């Protein structure tokens, strides 16, 4: 095999392995071939950086036009996707009311499954399921479920299940028996067994404004020191203790107030630890008298509530697309080697041909030596038709 034939066969072999080749000649006789591959590595690097910029831009756009909102919903009640319905709302810089797609979510029931077999994990929640009915404007109601890791998709938003608790339905009547307050009151859980704190405020309907601080125990037990606690999160022995206060609740000054707290500094306690009347204790269905002949209070029902987080991000699809390109570009730039190969044919004085092989990597390439050896083995083993 002469030098020209050796260079030609080396060129063909390198091309079959995906190299871009260039043949060089001394005079009219080819004597070497240069080959390079791995351009896709540079393309992957370029795609990675462009996609990374795309992720940053789309995240910024999504944050500007998106919003998040939180709402506590009691079983049997619903909320609509409007600003006035949210308990808290965090809009983006470019948010407008038109981004709120009209829909309602009604919480039909909320089911919790607790561990009952493993004594070491007794009472630990295993599964949460909110059964809801959704209604988009102009469409028929649809049944759906929301789980912790399975949000509800509606109106371009995702609705996540964040928390839950109990909302005792307290009914307050005046001395004549007229109902002046009757609604569920969500209680804030304080521990894993759902011992909770509730606040009830009645600015109207009775002869005095009253506020009540409730301590709710789903499964009430009496401690050795005489205090109370809940030793299981389900309703096995529900008990609601109420401390009652009278005075100006501060609801008539036009300023907003926290529905989950009661400022007792300027109030007078008429039932509880700091008064002559004991704390009012109610089991499910019980009715007790309010002090000073103000009326009665009843624990009529104990529904559950769920805390929903509504998240709207119009750029999620684009962020996902760019994220895929980021990963693809990174993998390409990391695992595709960029290398060059040379094969040179030298005609000796006695007419024989010596073949020289060389390789160069751009960056770390632990497979370079093996690749050069492979090319040499394959090239030296090529049969040439005479």
Secondary structure, 3 states (H helix, E strand, C coil): CCHHHHHHHHHHHHHHCCCEEEEEEECCEEEEEEEEECHHHHHHHHHHHHHHHHHHHHHHHHHHHCEEEEEEEECCCEEECCHHHCCEEEECCCCCHHHCCCEEEEEEEEEEEECCCCHHHCCCEEEEEEEEEEEECCCCCEEEEEECCECEEECCEEEEEEEEEEEEEEEEECCCCCEEEEEEEECEECCCCCCEEEEEEECCCCCCCEEEEEEEECEEEECCCCCEEECCCCCCECEEEEEEEECCCCCCCCCCCCCCCCCCCCCEEEECCCCCCCCEEECCCCEEECHHHCCEEEEEEEEEEEEEEEEECCCHHHHHHHHHHHHHHHHHHHHCCCEEEEEEEEECCCCCEEEEEEEEECCCCCCHHHHHHHHHHHHHCCCCCC
